[in-house]
């Protein structure tokens, strides 16, 4: 009976340590944390979307399209959101940039 109690106590200790470690990793300030950016498609207006970010280090948005639509890098200065209008059908890879560094990448699919 004593060994079961010891095993249970050891197991509980290991679980608490793992929970503590996962809590620590969940709240890191990694600048490449994708939760700091979002892409929201306007379902009522096909081809319209809003990009937003909470990381003030974002200086530009780079959009690459698989459908051949060419878009230059968009400087965003001190903004925290950008509205995209008139996108044609296709898949867009949106890179959120801090200088030359990619902070996060999101994918946007437009299907009118």
N, C-alpha and C positions, 0 to 999 in steps of 0.2 A: 504494500500500500504506500509505503514511504517513497519508493521509486516512481510510482505513478504521480504522486504529488510533486516530486522533483522534476519529472519530465514535463508536467503541465506548467510548472513555474518557468522552466527553461523555454518552453514553447511560447508562452506569453511574453517573455522578455524579448525573444527573437522577433515576434510580431510587432511589438512596440518599437523596436529599433528600426525595422523595415518601414513601418508607417512613418516614423520620424524622418527617415532618409527620403522617402518619396515626397513628403511634405516639403522638405528643403529643396528638392529638385523642381517641384511644381511651381515654386515662387522665385525662380531665378530671374535675373534681369538680362537674359540673353537677347542681344539686339536683333537676332534673326528669329525671334519668336513670332510665328505666323498669326497668333491671336491678336497682334497689334494692328493688323490690317484686315479689311473686309471688302468684298465685292458683292454688291446687291443689285440684282437684275430687276428692272421694273416690269412686272408681268403684264401690266395694263398697256404698256407702250413697248412693243418688241423693238430691240435695237437700242434701248436706253438702259444705262446702268450707272450706279454711283460707286466710286471707289472712296474708301475712307481709311484713315490711319491715325493712330494715337502717338506714334513715335515722331517727335518733332525734328529728328535728324534726317527725315526723308526730304531729299532735295529735288528728285525727279522721278517720273514714272516712265518706264519704257514698255511699249506695247508691241508685241510681235504677233503677227497673224498667220495662220496656216492657209488662209484663202487668198493670199497675194495682196491684201490691202496694206499699204505701207504707211506707217505712222512714225513721225519723229519722236525723239525723247521729249517729254513735256516737263519743263521746269515748274516746280510747285511753290517755291519760295517758302512762306510761312503758313501755307494753307494746310488743312487737315482733311480735305475732301476734294473730289474732282468728279464732274458729271460727264458722262460719255453719251453722245447722241448720234443717231443715224448709223449705228454699226450694222454691217451687212452680215448675213449668215456665215458662221464659221467659228473657229476656236481661237481664242486670244490668250496668249501667255502674258501676264502683267507682272512686270518686275518693279518692285518698290526699291528705289536706289537712295543710298546715303553717300553722296560723292560718287565714287566709282565702285562702291561696294553694294552688292545686292543684299538687301535686308530681308526681303520676303518675295515669294513668287506665288501668284494665284492664277487660276485658270478660269476663263469666262467663256461660256458656250452660248452663242446667239443662234436661235432657230426660230425664225418668224413663221 
